[in-house]
Amino acid sequence: MIERKRAILIVLDSVGCGAMPDAAAYGDEGANTLGNIKAHYPALALPNLDSLGLGRLVPALKTGAPVQGAWGKAATAGQAKDTVSGHWELGGYIQEPPFRTYPNGFPPEVIAAFCARAGVPGALGNVAASGTEIIERLGREHLRSGLPIVYTSADSVFQIAAHEAVLPPPRLYELCHAAREVLQPPHSLVGQSDAAQGQETQTAQSSAHQSAVGSPLVARVIARPFAGEPGSFVRTENRRDFVVAPAGHTLLDLASAAGLPVVAVGKIEDVFCRRGISLVDHTGNNAAGTEATIRFLHEGPDGGLIFANLVDFDSAYGHRRNVAGYAQALMAFDAALPAILAALRPRDLLIITADHGCDPTITHHTDHTREYVPILCAGHIVQPGRDVGTRATMADVGATLAEWLGLGPLGAGVSFLRCL
């Protein structure tokens, strides 16, 4: 029996490889997640990723060894730099216009509607903030009052933080469902005055990606459970994302419609609103995600798509501006890469990429950074040393994997399969 073709897409969440031409408009001039980490942490060495061509994209990481894979990089075609938009674009759907953001917090009517729907007397916060900072600042009052902590960021997110002893994860998820119900049409018309006010007061960074009046909904409601005591709170791995579904078809939809299995590792099921997915392992960290990916490579279904997200680069190190931790996480994945490559079958095509940047050396904000993302390809089909160039959109990744699997065209993207 001949094995069916299989596509493997691994997203190293936030591992960008250099500022895009418009990065300054987002406050990200000079961003280069990989390059700047190497400059600040000289011990960073990624020989296995370099064997796929990473050093051709980031010269400081070049080892001089022969390249056994194919490499390139891709720009973000959409106007945002958030997780959902990035993953959707990798899957062949570009979200335009970008989701709405709330740099001044959510309008009072939205918070009131959320509290009424969730059955809580009020909420703390309602500001744009770092997740670790806000739980340290408001955690003690949360423990006293029992009120959830609501906050947002430069992304289109409605985040709800709660101590697991005060609002256990199942109850926190209920609150998130309530928020998701509130943040639905006609909400895109609610808070227009807030959006207008934000555009008057924001810098060029925000105005470049601040959603305009009439833009789509808030992309994600995120449960942010934490534990511990004041002064030593820690976020737990019981995070969940509640995401709106993409308005167009993605690679996952095409694969599922063709009867191909689609395996989701990490937060992929949340990012794609569980659509087009047949098998899930919702891992909560890099080590578990890598282990699950290797397991599915060995034991998973014949053919189809394995789509994995490794979250720690972004959530544990990028947003926390932890350069050393980020570097060590990169080296841990690099050490695991030979096992991934050894598990590839003759009819497998692997692409390793990212969804945006999150340069931990930037200190004037803690948000994602507007960067190119690497494209590293491996598999028997790949001719060593091929350069697939600078792609105009991350959707080219989805288009390439769609062609490999024999699926119909996606709404965006141009396949580079013939370049491999």
N, C-alpha and C positions, 0 to 999 in steps of 0.2 A: 504494500500500500504506500503510495507516494504522499509524503507530508504536504499539507497545504502551506502556503506562504503565511508568514507571521510578521507583524510589525511590532517593534518595542520602542516606546517613547518614554524616556526618563527626563523629567524636569528637575534640574538642580535649582530649586526655588531661589531666585534673586541673584544667580551667579552671572552677572553681566561682564562684558569684556571691553568696555570703553564707551565714552559719551557719544550720543547721537548728535548730529549737527544742531538740533534745536534744544539741546540740554540746558543751555543758559536760560531759556524762557521758563524752565521748570525749576530754576534754582539749583541746577545740577552740573554746572560747568566744571569740567575737570574730573567728573566721576569716572571711575574705572575700577569696578569691584575687584577683579582679579589682579590687575596691575598694581593698584594701590595697596592691596593687602600684601603683595610680595615686597613692595617698597618699605612697608612698615614692619613686616615680619619676614626678614630675609631667609629664615629657615624653611619657608614654604617651598615644597618640592612635590611636583605632580607628574612623575615620570610616565605613569600609565595613561593618564589623560593626554600627555604630550605625545605618546605613541599614536594617538588618533589625530594629532595635529594641533593641539591646544597652543603649543609654543609658537606656531605660525600666526596665531591671533594675538598672543601676549608674549612678545619676544623674551621678556624676563624669565619666563617659565620654560624656555626652550632648553632641551638637554643635549641636542646634537645627535640623538639616536634616530634611525630611520623611521619615517612615518608609515604606519601600517593601516591607517584609516583614511577617511576623507574629511575635510574641514571646510568651514566657511563661517559666516556670521549673518545675522538677520536684524533688520530694523523693525521697530514697532510702527505699523502703518496707522493704527488708531491714535487718538489724541490723549489717551490716558496712559498711566503706568501702574495699573493695579493688577492684582492676581487674576481676577475673573476675566478682565479684558485680555490679558496676556495669554491665558490658557485657551480662551475661545479663539483667539487669533491663531494660535498654534494648531487648533483644530479646524481651521478653515473658515471661521466666521469673524468678521471685524465689526465690533460694536461702535456704531456711529449714529447719532452723536454720543459722546461719552456719558456715562452715568452721572447723576447729580452728586455734588459734594456740598458739605455744610461747614465751612471754616469757622463760622460763628456759633456752631451748635444748631440743634433742630428747633424749628418754630414752636412756640408754646402749644399751638393746637395739635401738633404731632405728638408731643410728649403727653398732653392731656388725653388724647385718644389712645395712646399706648397704655397709659396707666389704667384707664377705664377698661380696656379690653383684657389686660393682664390681671386685673383685680388687685392692684397695689395702690396704696394711698399717695405715692409720689415716687420721685427718682432723684438720685444724687448726680451731680456733675453736669451733664449736658454741655460738654465742651470738647474741643479738639485737643487731644492729649496723647502722650505715650502711655501704653497700657500698664507698664510696670510703675510709672510715676503716679498714675492716678489711683491705683489701689493702695499705694503707700500713703498718698495724701488723704484719701477718703475712706480707706479701709476701716479705721477705728469707728468713724461715724456710721458706716455700713453695719458693723457688728452691733452697735448700740441700737440703731433704728430698724434694721432689717430691710431698708430700702435698697433696691438694686442701683448699681452705678452704671450710668449711661454715658457713653463718649463716642467720639468719631475720630477721624484722622484726615490726612490729605486724600485718602481713598474714599470711595463711596461706600461707607460702612456705618451701620448702627450697631455698636458693640455694647454688650451687657455683661458686666463683671459682677460676680457674687461669690462670697465665701461658701465653700461646700457644706459647712456646718450650719449656715444661715439659710441658704437656698440651694438644696442639693441639686445635682445636675439634672435629674428629671424635671424638677420644678423650674430650673433655669431654662431648660429647653421649651417648656410651656410658655415662658415669657417671650422667648425668641419667636415662637410661632405667632404669638399675639402681635409682636412688632411687625412680623412679616405680613400679617393680615392688614395692619394699618398702612404699611408702606406699599400700597397697591393703587392702581388707578381708582379715582382721579387724583391720587396724591401728586402726580407729576405737575398738577396745577396748583397744589397747595404750597404755601411758603414761597411764592414768587417774590414777595417783597424782601424776604430774607436773602434769596439768591441775588437780587439786584443790589441789596446793601453790601453783600459780600464782594460783588464785583467792583463796587466803588472803593472798597477799603483794602483789597488784596494787592499783593505785589505782582510783578510780572510772572513769578512762578505760578501763583494760583490762577491768574487770569488766563494762562495758557491752557489750563485744563479744568478750570472751574466750569461746571456744567451750566449751560444757559437755561433761561426760562423755557419751560416746555420740554426739557430733556427727559430721558427715561427715568425709571425708578431708581431708588437706592439699590445697589447691586447685592450687598450682603448684610444679613444680620448675623452677628457672631456671638456665640456663647463663650464667655471668658471666665471659667471657674478658677478659683484660687484657694489656697489653704495656708496654714501657718498663723503666726501671731504678728501684731503690729511691730514694724521694724524688720520683720523677716518673712513677709508674705511671699509665696511662690505660686506661679500659675501651674495648674495641673494639665495633664494630657487629655482631659475630658472636653476640650474645645470642640465645638461643632459649628459649621457654617451653613446658613440657610440662604440660598441663592436663588435669584430669579432665573428662569430658563432662557437660554438664548433664543432670539426671535427667528433665527435661520438654522439651517442644517449644519451639523458638524461632522467630522470624521467618525465620531462615535455613532451618530445616527445612521450614516451610510453603511457602516460595518454591521450594525445591528439589523438594519433592514435587509441586508444581504444574507442574513443567517449566520454571520460570523460571531464568535464569542468575543466579548469585550471585557477585559479584566481591569479593574480600577484599584490602584494601590495608593494609600494615603488619602488626601482630601479631594482626589479627583471626583469621587461620587458627589461630593458637596458642590464643587465648582461647576459641574455640569448638571446640577439639579437632578442627579440620579437617572438621567435620560440616556438611553442607548447602552446601558451597562448591564452585563449579565452576571458578573462575579466580582465581589468586593472584599478587600482586606483593608479596613480603615486604620492603618497604622498611624501612630502618633509621633514618631521620631525617625531620624535618618537610619539608625541601625535596624529598626524593625522594618522600615520601608525597603531597605536594601535586601534584607533577608527574605522578605516576602517576594520581591521581584525575582531573586534567584530561585526561590522555590517554585514560582509559577513558570519560570523558564524550563525547569526540569520536569515538573509534574502537571503543568497547566494544560488547558485544552489545545487541541491541534488547530493551528491556524488562528486567524483573527488578530486582535490588538491587545497588547499589554501596555497600559498607560499608568505611569507611576510619578508621584510627586514626593520629593524629599524636602521636608519643610524646615528643618532646623537651621539651614543656612540663613533663611530669612527671619523666622520668628525668634529663634534663640540667640542669633549673633548679629545679623544685619541691622535690625531695628534697635537692638541693644547697643550697637556700636562697639561690639566686642571683637576686635581685630584678631587677637590670639585664638579665641574660640572658633571664629570663622575659619581661620587657617587650619586649625587642627581638624575641624569637620571636613574640610576639603581633602586633607591628607588621608583621613579615615575612608572617605569614599574612594579615593584613588587606590588605596590598598585593597579595597573590595572589588575593583574593576576587573582584575584578571579572572575572578570567579564568574562574573557576569559574562565576559567574553567567552570563557570556556564552555558556558552553558548554551551558547547560541547554536541553533540547528542550521543545517545547510541552507534552508529556505527562510532564514530570519534576516531582517534588516533592522538594525538598532540605530536610533538617533538619540544623542544626549544633547540637551539644550537647556534654556532657562526661559522664564516668563517676563523678566524685567531685571533691573539691577537693584542693589541695596548696599551701596558702598559704605562700609563701616568706618571709613576714615573721614567721611564728611561729618562735621560737627555742628553746622548751623541748623540742621533739622534731622529728624530720625525716620524720615519717610523713604519710600522707594526712590531709585534714581533712574533717570531717563538714559538707558544704555542699549547698545547692540547686545544681542545674545549669541553665544557660540553655537555652532552646529558641528557636531562631531559624529561621524558615521562609521559603522562597523558591520561586518557580515561578509559572507562568501561572495556576494555580488560586488562588493566595494573593491575597486582597484586602488592599491596603496598609493598615497601621495596625491590624490586628486583634490583640487581646490574648487569648491562649488561657488565661490565668489561671495560678494556682499549682496544679500537678497533684500529686495525692497520691502518685504513683509514676512513676518513669522508664519503667515499662512502658507508659505511655500513648503514648510515642513509637513503640514497636513496634506497638502496637494501631492507631495512626494510619496507619503505613506499610502494615500488613497490609490495612486497609480500602482504602487507595488502590490497592493491587495486586489487590484482589478476592479476598483470601485469607480462610480461615476464622478464627474467633476464636482468640486466644492464651489461655494459661492465666491471664494477668493483664493488667491495663491496660484503660483506656477511651479509645476514639478521640476525638480532638478535630478530626477532619477537617471536621466541619460548622461549626467555628468559624473556619475559614480563609477 
